[in-house]
Amino acid sequence: MCYPGGRSATHDGCVLTHPRGSVGSPRRRRGRPAPPEEHPLSTSDSYAGRTALVTGGSRGIGLAIARSLVDRGARVVLTARKPEALAEAVEALGGPEVAVAVAGNAGDPEHRAEAVRTAIDTFGSLDCLVGNVGINPYYGPLIEAPLDAFRKILDTNVVGTLGLVQEAHRAWMGQHGGSVLIVASVAGLKSSAGIAAYGVSKAALVNLTTQLAVELGPQRIRVNAVAPAVVKTRFAEALFTGREDEVSGQYPVGRLGVPEDIGEAAAYLLSDGAGWVTGQTLVLDGGALSQGPI
């Protein structure tokens, strides 16, 4: 909601006006808490002094989120399985002064604990947590899914994500607050042929987001999610390779997503500018769900 007059803040050509300090602005009723101080939605230093842990951060969506945060002043800890890819990502982000990496398996509790300790020991805090781990070893009908593969998907995508949040909560956020972002998927919001097992795990993450947001809100911890549609990453290549024009035509905006689309949304949801946003899943799909099946 916009108000005439008052102070204004601009971002990317948009103007937001605020009533505080404007002539004739309504007086706040007695007994009501004052609103929090205003924060810029996105500036070059809006994350200065803050540390983020980004899982699955060596490429694709995870790396784009990390880059978006570093560009705004954050220090980041990246995790992924392959040390070589992580080393390249750290270099691309600006080197060890702003980024460090911890290689390991997201399903390993010791690896998750090491990643959290590294953030705190290296940079002094853990302010933002991004759960971006996702595997999909099975493609086909859910009714025919090998149960061992289904368990692996749920264990990595859901149990691993909850374990990561628990570890961050014990080590830092439970005492200091923070912001959590979980990377879900539109596959968790609708039936998805071929990737139904993956979709079930992402649906669980959407509900996990709302549950954790309610539990952790009193401790000044916000929890939100993003639900991307098809994004041009190596992970999603099977969904568009050789037919990108056909797949893009199903989106009102006429293109597939790119990792930077997710990075920009993540930077907002993790920021103070989203301080009154929690328990929400932001759909990033180029309008596809608004018109019908993808």
C-alpha positions as a printed NumPy array, in Angstrom:
array([[  0.   ,   0.   ,   0.   ],
       [  1.366,   3.429,  -0.959],
       [  0.792,   6.712,   0.832],
       [  1.122,  10.208,  -0.605],
       [  3.971,  12.326,   0.638],
       [  6.522,  11.294,   3.229],
       [  9.974,   9.923,   2.676],
       [ 10.608,   7.678,  -0.295],
       [ 12.985,   4.856,  -1.076],
       [ 13.783,   3.798,  -4.609],
       [ 14.915,   0.462,  -6.   ],
       [ 15.282,  -0.482,  -9.661],
       [ 13.087,   2.364, -10.819],
       [ 10.267,   1.724,  -8.343],
       [  9.308,   4.338,  -5.778],
       [  7.946,   3.334,  -2.395],
       [  6.541,   6.036,  -0.16 ],
       [  6.315,   5.851,   3.603],
       [  3.965,   7.828,   5.842],
       [  6.332,   8.239,   8.768],
       [  7.381,  11.841,   9.072],
       [  4.893,  13.068,   6.464],
       [  2.524,  15.934,   7.193],
       [ -0.865,  14.721,   8.315],
       [  0.159,  11.097,   8.813],
       [ -2.119,   9.263,  11.275],
       [ -1.044,   9.086,  14.905],
       [ -0.317,   5.614,  16.247],
       [ -2.699,   4.384,  18.945],
       [ -1.325,   4.152,  22.449],
       [ -0.133,   0.749,  23.561],
       [  0.76 ,  -0.457,  20.095],
       [  4.403,  -1.297,  19.352],
       [  6.28 ,   0.982,  17.038],
       [  6.975,  -0.493,  13.592],
       [ 10.543,  -1.665,  12.97 ],
       [ 13.03 ,   0.702,  11.443],
       [ 12.88 ,   0.804,   7.669],
       [ 15.413,  -1.191,   5.691],
       [ 16.33 ,  -0.92 ,   2.011],
       [ 15.003,  -3.819,  -0.045],
       [ 18.281,  -4.222,  -1.88 ],
       [ 21.483,  -2.217,  -1.695],
       [ 25.115,  -2.978,  -2.3  ],
       [ 25.775,  -3.235,   1.444],
       [ 22.452,  -4.474,   2.833],
       [ 24.134,  -7.713,   4.004],
       [ 27.326,  -6.149,   5.298],
       [ 28.652,  -8.071,   8.297],
       [ 26.321, -11.003,   7.78 ],
       [ 27.112, -14.625,   7.04 ],
       [ 25.091, -17.051,   4.951],
       [ 25.409, -20.8  ,   4.576],
       [ 24.256, -22.023,   1.163],
       [ 23.964, -25.735,   0.536],
       [ 24.226, -27.016,  -3.015],
       [ 26.196, -23.856,  -3.677],
       [ 28.77 , -24.896,  -6.259],
       [ 26.641, -24.156,  -9.328],
       [ 23.159, -23.363, -10.611],
       [ 20.586, -21.924,  -8.251],
       [ 22.766, -22.265,  -5.148],
       [ 25.665, -20.382,  -6.686],
       [ 23.327, -17.668,  -7.993],
       [ 21.893, -17.176,  -4.498],
       [ 25.383, -17.   ,  -3.032],
       [ 26.466, -14.462,  -5.641],
       [ 23.39 , -12.321,  -4.991],
       [ 24.216, -12.232,  -1.278],
       [ 27.935, -11.552,  -1.772],
       [ 27.08 ,  -8.704,  -4.149],
       [ 25.14 ,  -7.166,  -1.257],
       [ 27.988,  -7.467,   1.228],
       [ 27.54 , -10.932,   2.761],
       [ 30.174, -13.573,   3.459],
       [ 29.126, -17.072,   2.432],
       [ 29.917, -20.681,   3.203],
       [ 29.163, -23.051,   0.333],
       [ 28.574, -26.78 ,   0.517],
       [ 28.395, -29.423,  -2.203],
       [ 29.801, -32.863,  -2.867],
       [ 32.662, -32.035,  -5.263],
       [ 35.675, -30.105,  -3.906],
       [ 36.813, -29.019,  -7.384],
       [ 33.484, -27.401,  -8.235],
       [ 33.4  , -25.705,  -4.847],
       [ 36.896, -24.303,  -5.334],
       [ 35.819, -22.785,  -8.649],
       [ 32.74 , -21.287,  -7.037],
       [ 34.747, -19.719,  -4.203],
       [ 37.108, -18.149,  -6.728],
       [ 34.21 , -16.847,  -8.815],
       [ 32.676, -15.188,  -5.759],
       [ 35.854, -13.326,  -4.828],
       [ 38.029, -15.736,  -2.893],
       [ 38.381, -16.736,   0.768],
       [ 37.809, -13.238,   2.147],
       [ 34.137, -13.529,   1.212],
       [ 33.559, -17.224,   0.545],
       [ 34.738, -20.57 ,   1.895],
       [ 33.617, -24.099,   1.055],
       [ 32.933, -27.338,   2.907],
       [ 32.682, -30.436,   0.726],
       [ 30.494, -33.317,   1.83 ],
       [ 27.214, -35.164,   1.621],
       [ 24.12 , -33.223,   2.671],
       [ 22.677, -36.355,   4.217],
       [ 25.61 , -36.703,   6.617],
       [ 24.948, -35.132,  10.039],
       [ 28.678, -34.624,  10.638],
       [ 29.002, -32.713,   7.379],
       [ 26.084, -30.452,   8.291],
       [ 27.624, -29.755,  11.692],
       [ 30.989, -28.983,  10.105],
       [ 29.426, -26.546,   7.659],
       [ 27.649, -24.665,  10.44 ],
       [ 30.803, -24.579,  12.602],
       [ 32.82 , -23.299,   9.643],
       [ 30.461, -20.361,   9.164],
       [ 30.64 , -19.36 ,  12.814],
       [ 34.368, -19.991,  13.276],
       [ 35.403, -18.294,  10.022],
       [ 33.081, -15.304,   9.859],
       [ 31.729, -15.014,  13.401],
       [ 28.019, -15.637,  12.842],
       [ 25.37 , -17.536,  10.909],
       [ 22.67 , -15.068,   9.97 ],
       [ 21.161, -16.646,   6.869],
       [ 20.643, -20.284,   5.954],
       [ 19.754, -21.541,   2.479],
       [ 18.637, -25.153,   2.105],
       [ 19.172, -25.842,  -1.584],
       [ 19.867, -29.559,  -1.6  ],
       [ 17.797, -31.63 ,  -3.988],
       [ 18.286, -34.995,  -5.637],
       [ 16.106, -36.94 ,  -8.064],
       [ 17.557, -40.357,  -8.89 ],
       [ 14.266, -41.712, -10.267],
       [ 12.253, -40.552, -13.289],
       [  8.928, -42.251, -13.896],
       [  5.499, -43.014, -12.392],
       [  5.3  , -42.827,  -8.62 ],
       [  3.409, -46.113,  -8.492],
       [  6.469, -47.846,  -9.963],
       [  9.106, -46.006,  -7.935],
       [ 11.674, -48.241,  -6.236],
       [ 11.12 , -47.648,  -2.539],
       [ 14.842, -47.451,  -1.81 ],
       [ 15.13 , -44.592,  -4.316],
       [ 12.072, -42.901,  -2.819],
       [ 13.543, -43.155,   0.679],
       [ 16.801, -41.643,  -0.567],
       [ 14.954, -38.699,  -2.107],
       [ 13.021, -38.023,   1.095],
       [ 16.042, -38.523,   3.325],
       [ 18.219, -36.093,   1.379],
       [ 15.676, -33.478,   0.356],
       [ 13.482, -33.392,   3.467],
       [ 15.258, -34.986,   6.408],
       [ 18.579, -33.414,   5.401],
       [ 16.982, -29.971,   5.186],
       [ 15.355, -30.286,   8.603],
       [ 18.642, -31.551,  10.041],
       [ 20.441, -28.513,   8.634],
       [ 17.956, -26.1  ,  10.218],
       [ 18.199, -27.961,  13.524],
       [ 21.988, -27.727,  13.471],
       [ 21.932, -23.999,  12.685],
       [ 19.356, -23.445,  15.411],
       [ 21.43 , -25.238,  18.048],
       [ 24.688, -23.572,  17.108],
       [ 23.596, -19.972,  16.518],
       [ 20.118, -18.972,  15.438],
       [ 18.304, -20.157,  18.544],
       [ 20.105, -17.452,  20.532],
       [ 20.673, -14.803,  17.87 ],
       [ 17.791, -15.12 ,  15.4  ],
       [ 18.198, -15.322,  11.655],
       [ 16.551, -16.031,   8.347],
       [ 16.074, -19.364,   6.599],
       [ 15.254, -19.974,   2.948],
       [ 14.25 , -23.403,   1.669],
       [ 14.363, -24.131,  -2.052],
       [ 11.212, -26.073,  -2.912],
       [  9.687, -26.405,  -6.401],
       [  6.432, -25.962,  -8.3  ],
       [  6.602, -29.769,  -8.556],
       [  5.591, -29.693,  -4.894],
       [  2.474, -27.636,  -5.656],
       [  0.964, -29.765,  -8.442],
       [  1.224, -33.19 , -10.005],
       [  4.358, -33.497, -12.135],
       [  4.674, -36.349, -14.611],
       [  7.972, -38.163, -14.407],
       [  9.279, -36.362, -11.331],
       [  6.473, -37.229,  -8.926],
       [  8.789, -38.663,  -6.261],
       [ 10.821, -35.46 ,  -6.334],
       [  7.579, -33.475,  -6.208],
       [  6.428, -35.268,  -3.069],
       [  9.675, -34.298,  -1.344],
       [  9.257, -30.68 ,  -2.4  ],
       [  5.656, -30.631,  -1.174],
       [  6.997, -31.747,   2.187],
       [  9.426, -28.817,   2.148],
       [  6.581, -26.368,   1.564],
       [  4.829, -27.666,   4.669],
       [  8.108, -27.809,   6.576],
       [  8.492, -24.105,   5.846],
       [  5.157, -23.177,   7.391],
       [  5.674, -25.408,  10.416],
       [  9.142, -24.051,  11.184],
       [  8.027, -20.46 ,  10.627],
       [  5.394, -20.784,  13.352],
       [  7.703, -22.601,  15.763],
       [ 10.696, -20.326,  15.296],
       [  9.025, -16.949,  14.847],
       [  9.117, -16.134,  18.588],
       [ 12.891, -16.657,  18.468],
       [ 13.262, -14.007,  15.731],
       [ 13.886, -16.635,  13.052],
       [ 12.001, -16.244,   9.793],
       [ 11.517, -19.218,   7.464],
       [ 10.399, -18.89 ,   3.845],
       [ 10.657, -20.902,   0.657],
       [ 10.902, -20.368,  -3.071],
       [  9.223, -22.701,  -5.558],
       [ 10.843, -22.359,  -8.975],
       [  9.522, -23.887, -12.166],
       [ 11.983, -24.998, -14.86 ],
       [ 15.253, -23.112, -14.443],
       [ 18.103, -23.437, -16.946],
       [ 20.527, -25.453, -14.845],
       [ 22.367, -28.718, -15.35 ],
       [ 20.032, -30.357, -12.83 ],
       [ 16.957, -29.553, -14.964],
       [ 18.452, -30.169, -18.414],
       [ 16.329, -33.266, -19.036],
       [ 13.213, -31.105, -18.835],
       [ 14.108, -28.757, -21.69 ],
       [ 17.147, -29.929, -23.687],
       [ 16.321, -30.131, -27.38 ],
       [ 12.928, -28.491, -26.963],
       [ 13.57 , -25.24 , -25.126],
       [ 11.351, -23.186, -27.438],
       [  8.458, -25.581, -26.896],
       [  8.845, -25.569, -23.114],
       [  9.355, -21.789, -22.985],
       [  6.115, -21.313, -24.902],
       [  4.199, -22.702, -21.924],
       [  5.206, -19.704, -19.805],
       [  3.396, -16.36 , -20.113],
       [  6.725, -14.512, -19.952],
       [  7.969, -16.581, -22.895],
       [ 11.168, -17.937, -21.388],
       [ 12.538, -20.377, -18.869],
       [ 13.929, -19.229, -15.567],
       [ 17.607, -18.558, -15.058],
       [ 19.487, -18.971, -11.77 ],
       [ 19.707, -15.214, -11.3  ],
       [ 15.899, -15.03 , -11.09 ],
       [ 16.046, -17.197,  -8.003],
       [ 19.069, -15.382,  -6.589],
       [ 17.308, -12.018,  -6.61 ],
       [ 14.182, -13.412,  -4.957],
       [ 16.285, -15.141,  -2.317],
       [ 18.148, -11.943,  -1.503],
       [ 14.84 , -10.23 ,  -0.776],
       [ 13.341, -13.004,   1.347],
       [ 16.488, -13.331,   3.454],
       [ 16.827,  -9.58 ,   3.96 ],
       [ 15.508,  -7.181,   6.578],
       [ 13.294,  -5.774,   3.841],
       [ 11.222,  -8.943,   4.225],
       [ 11.151,  -8.669,   8.003],
       [  7.381,  -9.221,   8.187],
       [  7.391, -12.142,   5.769],
       [  7.577, -15.661,   7.174],
       [  5.995, -19.02 ,   6.446],
       [  5.552, -18.107,   2.792],
       [  6.417, -19.966,  -0.399],
       [  7.168, -17.588,  -3.252],
       [  6.34 , -19.168,  -6.605],
       [  8.877, -18.283,  -9.301],
       [  7.41 , -19.707, -12.502],
       [  7.044, -17.003, -15.132],
       [  3.285, -17.06 , -14.573],
       [  2.817, -20.705, -15.546],
       [  0.678, -21.774, -12.587],
       [ -1.567, -18.762, -13.12 ],
       [ -2.653, -20.032, -16.536],
       [ -2.771, -23.777, -16.025],
       [ -0.544, -26.845, -16.276],
       [  3.153, -26.46 , -17.014]])
